[in-house]
Amino acid sequence: MKEFVISEAKAETAVLVGLITQNQDEAKTKEYLDELEFLAETAGAEVVKRFTQRMNGPSSVTYVGKGKLEEIRNYIRAEEEAEREVGMVIFDDELSAKQIRNIEQELKVKILDRTSLILDIFAMRAQTANAKTQVELAQYRYMLPRLQRLWTHLERQGGGSGSGGGKGSVGLRGPGETQLEMDQRIIRQRITLLKERLVEIDKQKTTQRKNRGRLIRVALVGYTNVGKSTIMNLLSKSEVFAENKLFATLDTTVRKVVIDNLPFLLADTVGFIRKLPTDLVDSFKSTLDETREADLLLHIVDISHPDFEEQIKVVEKTLSDLGCAEKPSMIIFNKIDAYKWTPQDEDDLTEPTRENISLDELKRSWMARLDENCLFISAKEKQNIDEFREVIYQKVRQLHVQKYPYNDFLYNNEEDI
C-alpha cells in the first residue's frame, strides 16, 4: 500500500516549494531547499524549479497563499504546453491531509512533502527484514491520518436518497466513507502486527548484543552524508556501502575492530537529518539502540558543509531525545580536504562569515574549547588517520579499564558481528 514511489520513475521532474518566515530567513530557506533537492535527487527525481513565499507561517489550507499556488499552477501548465511535464511538486514541510487534497485539486500533479520523500528514500535503501519492517511501519503511520483524501471522490458519489443531507442523516454514508473505514481498520491491524514483529526483532538484537562479549562499543553518529561509512571502512578494513547520497546507510552495521591488540565493536548508524519524521525515529528504535548502548560516540561532522554548525545542533538534539546526551563522545571533523574559503577583502569591515574563515582560524574558535575531544581528518584522503586511531585507542582503553577492570585485552581477528 505504499503511496509514493519516485524510484519507479527515474526521469520524473520536480518542483520545490518552501516558506520564508520569521523563524526561517531567506538564507535558511535556501539551505533547506538545497537539502530537499539533494533528497529529491537521491530518490531519482530531477529538480527544475523552486518557489518560495514570505509568510508568517504555512497556510492551513494550501500551505502557500492562493497567489503563489496559482503561480505554481501556471508554471506547470506552461511546461506542459512546452511538452516538459512536471511530475511532482515537493513541499519542504510535512503537509496535512487537508493541505494535500486542496493542493492536488489545484495543481493536478503528484504532491509530496519532505516526510513522504524521506520515507520513499528509506524504502529504497532498506535491505534487511528489520529495516523493511521499520520503514513499512513508518509509512503506514504517515498514511493513516491522510487516507481520507484518497476517498474524497467516492464520498461525493454517496448522496443517498433525498436532496437533504443535513443533521441526523445517518443513512447517507457513501461508499467512500465505508471503504475509508475499512482501509483504516486494515492499516491499524497492520501497524499492530508490524509493532509486534519489531518487538521480536528487538529481543533478538538485544540477545545478540549481550552475546558480543566484554567489548567496548563505539558508535559512529552524525548527520546524513558526512562520511560515517567511509570511516567505518577505513577503521574496520571492511566494505560497508558508501556513496555521496543521503541515507546511503540504513541498516546499522557492526564490526569488530582491533587497534594495537585492543579489540572493540564499531557501529555505523543511520544518519540524522533536519525535520526527521517522528514516526521514522519511533519506527527505527531498534536500529538506534546501537547508539543508546554505545560506550563511546564518535560524532562525525562534514566540516566542508556550509551549514555544518546547524547539523551539529540537529544531531545533538536527536541524541538528547534518545537519552544519549551524557555519553562519552568526541567530535570528528571530517572532509578537511574539501574545506573551502575565500579571504575577506581588507577594506571589508563587516563581520566575517563561515566562507571567509580559514580552517586554522576555525580551529582557534569555539572548537578550541573542545580540546582533546575534537579531531580533524579526511577519511577519503586518509589525512590524520594515524592520530585518529591513536585517539580512539586511548579512549577505548580507558573505557575498557573502567568497565572491565579485570579483563585482559585479547587480540581477535576482525569479523562481522
QUIWO-V187729 format. One record per residue. N is the residue number from 0. RES is the residue in three letters. SS is DSSP state (A for helix, B for strand, O for the rest). PHI is phi in radians with two decimals (999 if undefined). PSI is psi as a letter, one per 30 degrees, with the letter a starting at -180 (* if undefined). Layout:
BEGIN
n:N res:RES ss:SS phi:PHI psi:PSI
n:N res:RES ss:SS phi:PHI psi:PSI
END
This chain:
BEGIN
n:0 res:MET ss:O phi:999 psi:g
n:1 res:LYS ss:O phi:-1.14 psi:k
n:2 res:GLU ss:O phi:-1.60 psi:e
n:3 res:PHE ss:O phi:-2.11 psi:k
n:4 res:VAL ss:O phi:-2.37 psi:i
n:5 res:ILE ss:A phi:-1.16 psi:e
n:6 res:SER ss:A phi:-1.05 psi:f
n:7 res:GLU ss:A phi:-1.44 psi:f
n:8 res:ALA ss:O phi:-2.30 psi:i
n:9 res:LYS ss:O phi:-1.02 psi:e
n:10 res:ALA ss:O phi:-1.61 psi:g
n:11 res:GLU ss:O phi:-1.08 psi:k
n:12 res:THR ss:B phi:-1.68 psi:l
n:13 res:ALA ss:B phi:-2.38 psi:l
n:14 res:VAL ss:B phi:-2.02 psi:k
n:15 res:LEU ss:B phi:-1.83 psi:k
n:16 res:VAL ss:B phi:-2.35 psi:k
n:17 res:GLY ss:B phi:-2.48 psi:l
n:18 res:LEU ss:B phi:-2.01 psi:k
n:19 res:ILE ss:B phi:-1.85 psi:j
n:20 res:THR ss:B phi:-2.21 psi:a
n:21 res:GLN ss:O phi:-1.12 psi:e
n:22 res:ASN ss:O phi:-1.64 psi:f
n:23 res:GLN ss:B phi:-2.53 psi:j
n:24 res:ASP ss:O phi:-1.28 psi:a
n:25 res:GLU ss:A phi:-1.09 psi:e
n:26 res:ALA ss:A phi:-1.12 psi:e
n:27 res:LYS ss:A phi:-1.17 psi:e
n:28 res:THR ss:A phi:-1.09 psi:e
n:29 res:LYS ss:A phi:-1.07 psi:e
n:30 res:GLU ss:A phi:-1.09 psi:e
n:31 res:TYR ss:A phi:-1.13 psi:e
n:32 res:LEU ss:A phi:-1.25 psi:e
n:33 res:ASP ss:A phi:-1.05 psi:e
n:34 res:GLU ss:A phi:-1.18 psi:e
n:35 res:LEU ss:A phi:-1.10 psi:e
n:36 res:GLU ss:A phi:-1.15 psi:e
n:37 res:PHE ss:A phi:-1.09 psi:e
n:38 res:LEU ss:A phi:-1.06 psi:e
n:39 res:ALA ss:A phi:-1.09 psi:e
n:40 res:GLU ss:A phi:-1.14 psi:e
n:41 res:THR ss:A phi:-1.06 psi:e
n:42 res:ALA ss:O phi:-1.41 psi:f
n:43 res:GLY ss:O phi:1.76 psi:g
n:44 res:ALA ss:O phi:-1.78 psi:l
n:45 res:GLU ss:B phi:-1.99 psi:j
n:46 res:VAL ss:B phi:-1.46 psi:k
n:47 res:VAL ss:B phi:-1.99 psi:f
n:48 res:LYS ss:B phi:-2.84 psi:k
n:49 res:ARG ss:B phi:-2.18 psi:k
n:50 res:PHE ss:B phi:-2.24 psi:k
n:51 res:THR ss:B phi:-2.28 psi:l
n:52 res:GLN ss:B phi:-2.55 psi:k
n:53 res:ARG ss:B phi:-1.47 psi:k
n:54 res:MET ss:O phi:-2.58 psi:l
n:55 res:ASN ss:O phi:-1.18 psi:e
n:56 res:GLY ss:O phi:-3.09 psi:l
n:57 res:PRO ss:O phi:-1.11 psi:k
n:58 res:SER ss:B phi:-1.19 psi:k
n:59 res:SER ss:O phi:-1.23 psi:f
n:60 res:VAL ss:O phi:-1.69 psi:e
n:61 res:THR ss:O phi:-2.35 psi:g
n:62 res:TYR ss:B phi:1.20 psi:d
n:63 res:VAL ss:O phi:-1.73 psi:l
n:64 res:GLY ss:O phi:-1.28 psi:l
n:65 res:LYS ss:A phi:-1.04 psi:e
n:66 res:GLY ss:A phi:-1.10 psi:e
n:67 res:LYS ss:A phi:-1.17 psi:e
n:68 res:LEU ss:A phi:-1.11 psi:e
n:69 res:GLU ss:A phi:-1.16 psi:e
n:70 res:GLU ss:A phi:-1.08 psi:e
n:71 res:ILE ss:A phi:-1.13 psi:e
n:72 res:ARG ss:A phi:-1.07 psi:e
n:73 res:ASN ss:A phi:-1.10 psi:e
n:74 res:TYR ss:A phi:-1.12 psi:e
n:75 res:ILE ss:A phi:-1.06 psi:e
n:76 res:ARG ss:A phi:-1.14 psi:e
n:77 res:ALA ss:A phi:-1.12 psi:e
n:78 res:GLU ss:A phi:-1.17 psi:e
n:79 res:GLU ss:A phi:-1.11 psi:e
n:80 res:GLU ss:A phi:-1.13 psi:e
n:81 res:ALA ss:O phi:-1.56 psi:g
n:82 res:GLU ss:O phi:1.04 psi:h
n:83 res:ARG ss:O phi:-2.16 psi:i
n:84 res:GLU ss:O phi:-1.20 psi:k
n:85 res:VAL ss:O phi:-1.57 psi:j
n:86 res:GLY ss:O phi:-1.40 psi:e
n:87 res:MET ss:B phi:-2.81 psi:l
n:88 res:VAL ss:B phi:-2.11 psi:k
n:89 res:ILE ss:B phi:-1.99 psi:k
n:90 res:PHE ss:B phi:-1.75 psi:k
n:91 res:ASP ss:O phi:-1.40 psi:f
n:92 res:ASP ss:O phi:-2.21 psi:l
n:93 res:GLU ss:O phi:-1.26 psi:k
n:94 res:LEU ss:O phi:-1.77 psi:k
n:95 res:SER ss:O phi:-1.43 psi:l
n:96 res:ALA ss:A phi:-1.04 psi:e
n:97 res:LYS ss:A phi:-1.11 psi:e
n:98 res:GLN ss:A phi:-1.11 psi:e
n:99 res:ILE ss:A phi:-1.06 psi:e
n:100 res:ARG ss:A phi:-1.07 psi:e
n:101 res:ASN ss:A phi:-1.18 psi:e
n:102 res:ILE ss:A phi:-1.20 psi:e
n:103 res:GLU ss:A phi:-1.06 psi:e
n:104 res:GLN ss:A phi:-1.09 psi:e
n:105 res:GLU ss:A phi:-1.47 psi:e
n:106 res:LEU ss:A phi:-1.65 psi:f
n:107 res:LYS ss:O phi:1.08 psi:g
n:108 res:VAL ss:O phi:-2.35 psi:l
n:109 res:LYS ss:B phi:-1.18 psi:k
n:110 res:ILE ss:B phi:-1.99 psi:k
n:111 res:LEU ss:B phi:-2.14 psi:l
n:112 res:ASP ss:B phi:-2.11 psi:l
n:113 res:ARG ss:A phi:-1.00 psi:e
n:114 res:THR ss:A phi:-1.11 psi:e
n:115 res:SER ss:A phi:-1.14 psi:e
n:116 res:LEU ss:A phi:-1.19 psi:e
n:117 res:ILE ss:A phi:-1.10 psi:e
n:118 res:LEU ss:A phi:-1.07 psi:e
n:119 res:ASP ss:A phi:-1.13 psi:e
n:120 res:ILE ss:A phi:-1.13 psi:e
n:121 res:PHE ss:A phi:-1.06 psi:e
n:122 res:ALA ss:A phi:-1.12 psi:e
n:123 res:MET ss:A phi:-1.17 psi:e
n:124 res:ARG ss:A phi:-1.45 psi:f
n:125 res:ALA ss:O phi:-1.06 psi:k
n:126 res:GLN ss:O phi:-2.01 psi:e
n:127 res:THR ss:O phi:-1.53 psi:l
n:128 res:ALA ss:A phi:-1.08 psi:e
n:129 res:ASN ss:A phi:-1.08 psi:e
n:130 res:ALA ss:A phi:-1.12 psi:e
n:131 res:LYS ss:A phi:-1.10 psi:e
n:132 res:THR ss:A phi:-1.14 psi:e
n:133 res:GLN ss:A phi:-1.12 psi:e
n:134 res:VAL ss:A phi:-1.15 psi:e
n:135 res:GLU ss:A phi:-1.06 psi:e
n:136 res:LEU ss:A phi:-1.09 psi:e
n:137 res:ALA ss:A phi:-1.12 psi:e
n:138 res:GLN ss:A phi:-1.12 psi:e
n:139 res:TYR ss:A phi:-1.17 psi:e
n:140 res:ARG ss:A phi:-1.10 psi:e
n:141 res:TYR ss:A phi:-1.21 psi:e
n:142 res:MET ss:A phi:-1.27 psi:e
n:143 res:LEU ss:A phi:-0.92 psi:e
n:144 res:PRO ss:O phi:-1.29 psi:f
n:145 res:ARG ss:O phi:-1.91 psi:g
n:146 res:LEU ss:A phi:-1.11 psi:e
n:147 res:GLN ss:A phi:-1.01 psi:e
n:148 res:ARG ss:A phi:-1.15 psi:f
n:149 res:LEU ss:A phi:-1.27 psi:f
n:150 res:TRP ss:A phi:-1.98 psi:g
n:151 res:THR ss:A phi:-1.04 psi:e
n:152 res:HIS ss:A phi:-1.16 psi:f
n:153 res:LEU ss:A phi:-1.36 psi:e
n:154 res:GLU ss:A phi:-1.06 psi:e
n:155 res:ARG ss:O phi:-1.20 psi:f
n:156 res:GLN ss:O phi:-1.38 psi:f
n:157 res:GLY ss:O phi:-1.59 psi:i
n:158 res:GLY ss:O phi:-1.30 psi:f
n:159 res:GLY ss:O phi:1.29 psi:a
n:160 res:SER ss:O phi:-1.55 psi:k
n:161 res:GLY ss:O phi:1.62 psi:l
n:162 res:SER ss:O phi:-1.57 psi:f
n:163 res:GLY ss:O phi:-1.59 psi:k
n:164 res:GLY ss:O phi:-2.21 psi:h
n:165 res:GLY ss:O phi:-1.43 psi:a
n:166 res:LYS ss:O phi:-1.09 psi:k
n:167 res:GLY ss:O phi:1.43 psi:g
n:168 res:SER ss:O phi:-1.42 psi:i
n:169 res:VAL ss:A phi:-1.10 psi:e
n:170 res:GLY ss:A phi:-1.46 psi:g
n:171 res:LEU ss:A phi:-1.81 psi:g
n:172 res:ARG ss:O phi:-1.23 psi:k
n:173 res:GLY ss:O phi:-1.50 psi:l
n:174 res:PRO ss:A phi:-1.11 psi:f
n:175 res:GLY ss:A phi:-1.11 psi:e
n:176 res:GLU ss:A phi:-1.16 psi:e
n:177 res:THR ss:A phi:-1.08 psi:e
n:178 res:GLN ss:A phi:-1.16 psi:e
n:179 res:LEU ss:A phi:-1.05 psi:e
n:180 res:GLU ss:A phi:-1.08 psi:e
n:181 res:MET ss:A phi:-1.13 psi:e
n:182 res:ASP ss:A phi:-1.14 psi:e
n:183 res:GLN ss:A phi:-1.06 psi:e
n:184 res:ARG ss:A phi:-1.15 psi:e
n:185 res:ILE ss:A phi:-1.08 psi:e
n:186 res:ILE ss:A phi:-1.19 psi:e
n:187 res:ARG ss:A phi:-1.09 psi:e
n:188 res:GLN ss:A phi:-1.12 psi:e
n:189 res:ARG ss:A phi:-1.15 psi:e
n:190 res:ILE ss:A phi:-1.08 psi:e
n:191 res:THR ss:A phi:-1.05 psi:e
n:192 res:LEU ss:A phi:-1.09 psi:e
n:193 res:LEU ss:A phi:-1.14 psi:e
n:194 res:LYS ss:A phi:-1.08 psi:e
n:195 res:GLU ss:A phi:-1.11 psi:e
n:196 res:ARG ss:A phi:-1.12 psi:e
n:197 res:LEU ss:A phi:-1.20 psi:e
n:198 res:VAL ss:A phi:-1.09 psi:e
n:199 res:GLU ss:A phi:-1.14 psi:e
n:200 res:ILE ss:A phi:-1.08 psi:e
n:201 res:ASP ss:A phi:-1.09 psi:e
n:202 res:LYS ss:A phi:-1.10 psi:e
n:203 res:GLN ss:A phi:-1.08 psi:e
n:204 res:LYS ss:A phi:-1.19 psi:e
n:205 res:THR ss:A phi:-1.10 psi:e
n:206 res:THR ss:A phi:-1.10 psi:e
n:207 res:GLN ss:A phi:-1.07 psi:e
n:208 res:ARG ss:A phi:-1.16 psi:e
n:209 res:LYS ss:A phi:-1.17 psi:f
n:210 res:ASN ss:O phi:-1.49 psi:g
n:211 res:ARG ss:O phi:-1.43 psi:f
n:212 res:GLY ss:O phi:1.49 psi:a
n:213 res:ARG ss:O phi:-1.57 psi:i
n:214 res:LEU ss:O phi:-2.18 psi:k
n:215 res:ILE ss:O phi:-1.21 psi:k
n:216 res:ARG ss:B phi:-1.86 psi:k
n:217 res:VAL ss:B phi:-2.05 psi:k
n:218 res:ALA ss:B phi:-2.08 psi:k
n:219 res:LEU ss:B phi:-1.51 psi:j
n:220 res:VAL ss:B phi:-2.18 psi:l
n:221 res:GLY ss:B phi:2.70 psi:l
n:222 res:TYR ss:B phi:-1.16 psi:l
n:223 res:THR ss:O phi:-1.17 psi:k
n:224 res:ASN ss:O phi:1.16 psi:h
n:225 res:VAL ss:O phi:-1.83 psi:f
n:226 res:GLY ss:O phi:1.84 psi:g
n:227 res:LYS ss:A phi:-1.07 psi:e
n:228 res:SER ss:A phi:-1.17 psi:e
n:229 res:THR ss:A phi:-1.13 psi:e
n:230 res:ILE ss:A phi:-1.14 psi:e
n:231 res:MET ss:A phi:-1.01 psi:e
n:232 res:ASN ss:A phi:-1.10 psi:e
n:233 res:LEU ss:A phi:-1.18 psi:e
n:234 res:LEU ss:A phi:-1.38 psi:e
n:235 res:SER ss:A phi:-1.71 psi:f
n:236 res:LYS ss:O phi:0.96 psi:h
n:237 res:SER ss:O phi:-1.94 psi:a
n:238 res:GLU ss:O phi:-2.17 psi:i
n:239 res:VAL ss:O phi:-1.34 psi:k
n:240 res:PHE ss:O phi:-1.02 psi:k
n:241 res:ALA ss:O phi:-2.52 psi:k
n:242 res:GLU ss:O phi:-2.72 psi:l
n:243 res:ASN ss:O phi:-1.45 psi:i
n:244 res:LYS ss:O phi:-2.47 psi:l
n:245 res:LEU ss:O phi:-1.25 psi:k
n:246 res:PHE ss:O phi:1.01 psi:h
n:247 res:ALA ss:O phi:-1.10 psi:e
n:248 res:THR ss:O phi:-1.84 psi:k
n:249 res:LEU ss:O phi:-2.09 psi:e
n:250 res:ASP ss:O phi:-1.45 psi:k
n:251 res:THR ss:O phi:-1.15 psi:k
n:252 res:THR ss:B phi:-1.92 psi:k
n:253 res:VAL ss:B phi:-2.10 psi:k
n:254 res:ARG ss:B phi:-2.25 psi:l
n:255 res:LYS ss:B phi:-1.54 psi:k
n:256 res:VAL ss:B phi:-2.05 psi:k
n:257 res:VAL ss:B phi:-2.20 psi:k
n:258 res:ILE ss:B phi:-2.13 psi:j
n:259 res:ASP ss:O phi:0.88 psi:h
n:260 res:ASN ss:O phi:1.17 psi:g
n:261 res:LEU ss:B phi:-1.84 psi:j
n:262 res:PRO ss:B phi:-1.50 psi:k
n:263 res:PHE ss:B phi:-2.70 psi:l
n:264 res:LEU ss:B phi:-1.75 psi:k
n:265 res:LEU ss:B phi:-2.09 psi:k
n:266 res:ALA ss:B phi:-1.97 psi:k
n:267 res:ASP ss:B phi:-1.80 psi:j
n:268 res:THR ss:O phi:-1.84 psi:l
n:269 res:VAL ss:O phi:-1.12 psi:k
n:270 res:GLY ss:O phi:-1.31 psi:l
n:271 res:PHE ss:B phi:-1.60 psi:l
n:272 res:ILE ss:O phi:-2.73 psi:l
n:273 res:ARG ss:O phi:-1.09 psi:k
n:274 res:LYS ss:O phi:1.00 psi:h
n:275 res:LEU ss:O phi:-1.13 psi:k
n:276 res:PRO ss:O phi:-0.98 psi:k
n:277 res:THR ss:A phi:-1.02 psi:e
n:278 res:ASP ss:A phi:-1.05 psi:e
n:279 res:LEU ss:A phi:-1.23 psi:e
n:280 res:VAL ss:A phi:-1.08 psi:e
n:281 res:ASP ss:A phi:-1.09 psi:e
n:282 res:SER ss:A phi:-1.16 psi:e
n:283 res:PHE ss:O phi:-1.67 psi:g
n:284 res:LYS ss:A phi:-0.98 psi:e
n:285 res:SER ss:A phi:-1.15 psi:e
n:286 res:THR ss:A phi:-1.20 psi:e
n:287 res:LEU ss:A phi:-1.31 psi:f
n:288 res:ASP ss:A phi:-1.08 psi:f
n:289 res:GLU ss:A phi:-1.08 psi:e
n:290 res:THR ss:A phi:-1.27 psi:e
n:291 res:ARG ss:A phi:-1.07 psi:e
n:292 res:GLU ss:O phi:-1.65 psi:g
n:293 res:ALA ss:O phi:-1.24 psi:k
n:294 res:ASP ss:O phi:-1.52 psi:f
n:295 res:LEU ss:B phi:-2.49 psi:k
n:296 res:LEU ss:B phi:-1.87 psi:k
n:297 res:LEU ss:B phi:-1.80 psi:j
n:298 res:HIS ss:B phi:-1.47 psi:j
n:299 res:ILE ss:B phi:-1.52 psi:k
n:300 res:VAL ss:B phi:-2.21 psi:k
n:301 res:ASP ss:B phi:-1.50 psi:j
n:302 res:ILE ss:O phi:-1.24 psi:f
n:303 res:SER ss:O phi:-1.42 psi:f
n:304 res:HIS ss:O phi:-1.32 psi:k
n:305 res:PRO ss:O phi:-1.08 psi:f
n:306 res:ASP ss:O phi:-2.06 psi:h
n:307 res:PHE ss:A phi:-1.15 psi:f
n:308 res:GLU ss:A phi:-1.17 psi:e
n:309 res:GLU ss:A phi:-1.21 psi:e
n:310 res:GLN ss:A phi:-1.05 psi:e
n:311 res:ILE ss:A phi:-1.06 psi:e
n:312 res:LYS ss:A phi:-1.10 psi:e
n:313 res:VAL ss:A phi:-1.08 psi:e
n:314 res:VAL ss:A phi:-1.15 psi:e
n:315 res:GLU ss:A phi:-1.10 psi:e
n:316 res:LYS ss:A phi:-1.15 psi:e
n:317 res:THR ss:A phi:-1.10 psi:e
n:318 res:LEU ss:A phi:-1.11 psi:e
n:319 res:SER ss:A phi:-1.13 psi:e
n:320 res:ASP ss:A phi:-1.10 psi:f
n:321 res:LEU ss:O phi:-1.49 psi:f
n:322 res:GLY ss:O phi:1.39 psi:g
n:323 res:CYS ss:O phi:-1.95 psi:g
n:324 res:ALA ss:O phi:-1.12 psi:f
n:325 res:GLU ss:O phi:-1.65 psi:g
n:326 res:LYS ss:O phi:-1.21 psi:k
n:327 res:PRO ss:O phi:-1.01 psi:k
n:328 res:SER ss:B phi:-2.69 psi:l
n:329 res:MET ss:B phi:-2.60 psi:l
n:330 res:ILE ss:B phi:-1.71 psi:k
n:331 res:ILE ss:B phi:-1.92 psi:j
n:332 res:PHE ss:B phi:-1.45 psi:j
n:333 res:ASN ss:B phi:-1.69 psi:l
n:334 res:LYS ss:O phi:1.12 psi:h
n:335 res:ILE ss:A phi:-1.14 psi:f
n:336 res:ASP ss:A phi:-1.19 psi:f
n:337 res:ALA ss:A phi:-1.73 psi:g
n:338 res:TYR ss:O phi:-1.19 psi:k
n:339 res:LYS ss:O phi:-2.20 psi:k
n:340 res:TRP ss:O phi:-2.66 psi:l
n:341 res:THR ss:O phi:-2.15 psi:j
n:342 res:PRO ss:O phi:-0.97 psi:k
n:343 res:GLN ss:O phi:-1.37 psi:k
n:344 res:ASP ss:O phi:-1.07 psi:k
n:345 res:GLU ss:O phi:-1.06 psi:e
n:346 res:ASP ss:O phi:-1.44 psi:f
n:347 res:ASP ss:O phi:-1.44 psi:j
n:348 res:LEU ss:O phi:-1.67 psi:g
n:349 res:THR ss:O phi:-1.27 psi:l
n:350 res:GLU ss:O phi:-1.08 psi:k
n:351 res:PRO ss:O phi:-1.11 psi:k
n:352 res:THR ss:O phi:-1.72 psi:l
n:353 res:ARG ss:A phi:-0.97 psi:e
n:354 res:GLU ss:A phi:-1.27 psi:f
n:355 res:ASN ss:A phi:-1.87 psi:g
n:356 res:ILE ss:O phi:-1.94 psi:k
n:357 res:SER ss:O phi:-1.28 psi:l
n:358 res:LEU ss:A phi:-1.12 psi:e
n:359 res:ASP ss:A phi:-1.11 psi:e
n:360 res:GLU ss:A phi:-1.12 psi:e
n:361 res:LEU ss:A phi:-1.10 psi:e
n:362 res:LYS ss:A phi:-1.13 psi:f
n:363 res:ARG ss:O phi:-1.55 psi:f
n:364 res:SER ss:O phi:-1.48 psi:b
n:365 res:TRP ss:A phi:-1.05 psi:f
n:366 res:MET ss:A phi:-1.16 psi:f
n:367 res:ALA ss:A phi:-1.09 psi:f
n:368 res:ARG ss:A phi:-1.24 psi:f
n:369 res:LEU ss:A phi:-1.30 psi:f
n:370 res:ASP ss:A phi:0.95 psi:b
n:371 res:GLU ss:A phi:-1.37 psi:f
n:372 res:ASN ss:A phi:-1.58 psi:g
n:373 res:CYS ss:B phi:-2.56 psi:k
n:374 res:LEU ss:B phi:-2.57 psi:k
n:375 res:PHE ss:B phi:-2.05 psi:k
n:376 res:ILE ss:O phi:-2.47 psi:l
n:377 res:SER ss:B phi:-2.32 psi:j
n:378 res:ALA ss:O phi:-1.16 psi:e
n:379 res:LYS ss:O phi:-1.14 psi:e
n:380 res:GLU ss:O phi:-1.66 psi:g
n:381 res:LYS ss:O phi:1.03 psi:h
n:382 res:GLN ss:B phi:-1.58 psi:k
n:383 res:ASN ss:O phi:1.08 psi:g
n:384 res:ILE ss:A phi:-1.30 psi:e
n:385 res:ASP ss:A phi:-1.10 psi:e
n:386 res:GLU ss:A phi:-1.12 psi:e
n:387 res:PHE ss:A phi:-1.03 psi:e
n:388 res:ARG ss:A phi:-1.08 psi:e
n:389 res:GLU ss:A phi:-1.14 psi:e
n:390 res:VAL ss:A phi:-1.11 psi:e
n:391 res:ILE ss:A phi:-1.08 psi:e
n:392 res:TYR ss:A phi:-0.99 psi:e
n:393 res:GLN ss:A phi:-1.11 psi:e
n:394 res:LYS ss:A phi:-1.20 psi:e
n:395 res:VAL ss:A phi:-1.15 psi:e
n:396 res:ARG ss:A phi:-1.07 psi:e
n:397 res:GLN ss:A phi:-1.09 psi:e
n:398 res:LEU ss:A phi:-1.15 psi:e
n:399 res:HIS ss:A phi:-1.11 psi:e
n:400 res:VAL ss:A phi:-1.12 psi:e
n:401 res:GLN ss:A phi:-1.20 psi:e
n:402 res:LYS ss:A phi:-1.50 psi:e
n:403 res:TYR ss:O phi:-2.24 psi:i
n:404 res:PRO ss:O phi:-1.10 psi:f
n:405 res:TYR ss:O phi:-1.90 psi:g
n:406 res:ASN ss:O phi:-1.79 psi:j
n:407 res:ASP ss:O phi:-1.23 psi:l
n:408 res:PHE ss:O phi:-1.36 psi:k
n:409 res:LEU ss:O phi:-1.99 psi:k
n:410 res:TYR ss:O phi:-1.38 psi:k
n:411 res:ASN ss:O phi:-2.28 psi:k
n:412 res:ASN ss:O phi:-1.14 psi:k
n:413 res:GLU ss:O phi:-1.17 psi:k
n:414 res:GLU ss:O phi:-2.70 psi:l
n:415 res:ASP ss:B phi:-1.27 psi:k
n:416 res:ILE ss:O phi:-1.85 psi:*
END
